């Protein structure tokens, strides 16, 4: 028997890692402002009323006519004279949910993340 060993090996392309869609639940008794920054460097400012929810997936159409997602890169949360910023991290293409609620000690607000597609 003859064995041929090849130095060639197939490599898979890396898996995309980004947040495609996010929802924000405002459990505060005051309005919340969020500033979303996308991969395209565009920003969007949204106000979410007390007790309300907002969901976002930014799509754009290429010249060839196909649609793609503009991933969410970061979010800044503004309420009660405080702000918190988070950078989106993902292990693959993900959908996140963020709940904004009062901290247990009553000093400001906290942001809790759930990955909805794990």
N, C-alpha and C positions, 0 to 999 in steps of 0.2 A: 504494500500500500504506500501511496505517496500522499503526503500532506503538504498543502500549500498554505503558507501563512501570509496573510495580507496585512499590510500596515495601514490599509484604508479602513476607516470605521465611520459608520453613519452617525451623524449627530443631529439631534432634534433642535429645532429653533427654540429659543427661550420662550416660556409662557408669558403672555402679557400680564402685567400687574398694575391694575388701576381701579379706582372707584368709578363705576359707570353711572350710579344713581344713588341718591341719598334722600332720606326723609328726616324731618326735624319736628319734634313734638315739644311745644312750649308749655311746660307745666307751671310756669311762673304766673303770678297775678298781675304782671305788667307786660307790655309789649316787648318783643325781642327783635333786634336787628341782626341779620347775618350778612356777611360779605363773603361770597363764594369766589374763589379764583380758580380758573380752568387751565388746562394744559396749554391752551392757545394764548395765555396771559390775559385774556379778557376777564373782567370782574363783573359781578352782579350783586346789587344790594337789595335785600328783601326784608320787609317787616312782617313779623308773625304776631298776630294778636294774642293776648293772654288766653291760654287754654286751647289754642288752635294748632294746626299741623300744616306743614308745607313739604312738598316732594319735588325733587328736581332731577332731571336727566337732560343734559344739553346735547342736542343733535345738530349737525350741520350737513349740508349737501355739497358734495364735491362737484367740480365742473363736469365730470363724467356722468353725473346724475345719481351716484350712489350716496347713501347716507352713512355717516359715522358718528361716533360718540366723541365729545370733547370732555375728557376725564376731569373730575373735580380734583384739584391739587391741594387746596387748603380752604379752611373756613375760619372766619373771625366772628365771634359772638359778642354782642354788645347789649347790656341791660344793667339797670340799677347802678349807673356810674362805674361799672366794671367791664372788663373785656377779657376774653380768653381766645386763644388762637390754637388751632390744631392743623397739622399736616396730615393729609390722608396717606395711610399706608395700607398696602394690600399684598396678599400672597398670590392672588390671581385676579381675574375680573370679578369684582365684588359689588354688592349692594349693601349699604350701611343705613342704620337707623340711629339717630342721635336724640336722646331725651335730655331736655334742659330743665333742671329743677333746683329748688333751694338746697343749699348745703345744710347738713344736719344741725350745725351750730348757728344757722341763720345769717351767717356772714357771707353774703354773696350767693352765687349760683355755681352749679356743677354741670358738666356735660358727660353723659354716659353713652357709650357706643355699643351697638349690637351688630354683628355681621349676619345678615339675613339669609345668606346663601351657603353657609357652611354645612 
